[in-house]
Amino acid sequence: MKLNKDILGKKRKDYLSWDEFFMGIAKLSAGRSKDPNTQVGACIVSKENRILSIGYNGTPNHFNDDNFPWNREGKTKNETKYPYVCHAELNAILNYSGSRKDLVGSKIYVDLFPCNECAKAIIQSGISEVVYLSDKYIGTEENEASKLLFDQCGITYRKLEEKHQKTLCLSLKPDEKISYLKEKI
């Protein structure tokens, strides 16, 4: 069978790149977070561009998040959210139900550059690349520790290129397509 060359090459040109797609999944996952201040999502992807796991910052399973503080500050550390919340990266790693060897060589997409505790979990899991949107805590001791850990262990990290930072409008209504805003808001 021979194809008519006039019908070839008629595909859409404005489809999402892999980086945009997986970061979009991470951002969508962040929408599950109940944290009133910081919502972070993560998406772990295989070398073959298959989603292995997702996660978001939230409390551990079976922990009633209505009965604990969501505040950033309190009289003691236990009166803040920090001792109780699992970060998105750790949740994505722990949510993976396959063989841990499948995480070796994978990438993790995350809104916020990983803290030093998550950096250790990323390294231990075998993830080899981190793609992030924001490095909000650049220059802090924890941030510098994360980068030192990654550098020493051969984990690459990169900020999502600005050309891939776009606003996606996603509708959950039937028959409405995803739309893109090309200009920055």
N, C-alpha and C positions, 0 to 999 in steps of 0.2 A: 504494500500500500504506500502510495506517495502522498505527502501532505501538500496542500496548496500553500505556497510561501506567503501569500497575502494574509493568511490567518495567523501566522506565527508572530511572536513578539508582541502580542496585544495585552500582556499582563499589566497590572497596576504598577506604577512607579513609586508611589508614596507609602509602600509597606514598611513595617518596622524592621530595623536591623535587629540582630540577635541581642546586642547590648541593650537596645531600647526595650525590646520585648521582656527580657529577664529583669531589667531594672523596674519595668512596669509591674511585673508580678511581685517584686519585692515591695514596691510602694503600695500596691493593692493589699498585700498581706498586712502592711502596717495599719491599715484601716480596721483590723481586728483588735488592735491594742486599746485597752481601756485607760491607759495613762493619760491624764488630762493635759500634760505638758509636752511629752515627747513620744511620738509614735514612730517606731522603727520596724522595718520588715527586712527579711532576708530570703534569698532564693539560691539554692545550691543546684548547680548544673553540671552534668557529665561532660566529658571530652567530646561526646557526640551531640552536644546541645539538647540534652534531654533533662527535664526538671526531675531532680532526685528528691528534693524536700524544700519546704518553706517553713518560716517561723516569724514570729513577731514578739515584741517585748510584752511580757505578761507574767502572771503568777504561775507557779507550778500546778500541774493537774491536781484536782481534788482539793485545792486550797480555795476557800470561799473569799473571793476578792472584794466582797461587800464588807467583810469584817477586818479590814486592815487599812492602814493609812496610804493614801496616794500622794501625800505631800512631799515636797523636796526638803523641807526643813521641819525640825521638831526639837523638843527638849533633849531627846536622846536620838541616836541613830535608829533605834528600833521604832521610833515614832515617825519614821520616814518610809518611803517606798523602797529604798535601796537594798535593805537586807532580804527583801521578799520577791523582787522582780527578776525573772530570767531574761537576759538579753535575746534579741532576735536571732543572732548568729548561733548562740548556744541552743536555743529552741530548735532551729533548723537542723542542727547536727543531731540533737537528741530525738527529733521527730523522724529521722530517717530510719526506715524499718528493714532495709536490705542489708547486704553484707557490707561491713565497714570498708572492705578492700575496694568497693565501688566508689568510695569517696576520694580515693587516691588519684591525684591529678585533676580533680574537679575545680570549678570556680564557685565563688560565693559573691552574689550581688547584694549589696546592703546600702541603705540610705546614708548611714553615718559610719565614719571610719571606726573600726572595731577598737574597743578598750583592750587593755593588756590581758585581762582575764579571758576575753573571747579570742584574742590573738593566740593564746596558749591552746585553747580548744580547737581552733582552726588548724594550727600546726599539728596537734596530736591526731586529728581526724584524717590528715593526708591531703587536705585541700591545698592547691598550689597557687591559686590566684585570687585576689580580692579586688572587686570592682566596687567603688563607692561613689556617692554623690557629694557628700559634705565631709569636710575635715574640721568640723566646728571647734574641736578641742585641740587644735594644732598648738604645739609648744608646751602643753601640759606634761607633767612627768609621766602620766599614764599613756599619753599619746606617743611620747618619745620611747617609752618602754615597748609599746606595740611595734613601732617601726624597727627598733633594734632587734626584737624577737624575729620579726619577718625577715629582715635583712640577713641575720645570722643563720636562719634556717632555710633560706632560698625561696621564700614565698614572695611572689611579685604582687604589687599592689598599684592600682592606677585609678585616677579619678575618671569618671565617665566624661568623655570628650564633650565640650560645649556644643558642638554641632549635633550631638545626640540628645541634648537636654531640651526637650520640647514639652509642651502641655498637651496631654491627651484628654479628650472629653469622652468618657465612657458612659454609655447609657445602658441600663439594665431593662430597658423596654424592648419588646419584640420589634423587629424590623427596623431598628435604628442602628446605624453604623457608627463605628468609632470615628471621631474627627480629630484633627490636629490643628493646633494653633501654631503657625510658623513663627510669628513674632514673639518676643519676650513680653511678658506682662509686668 
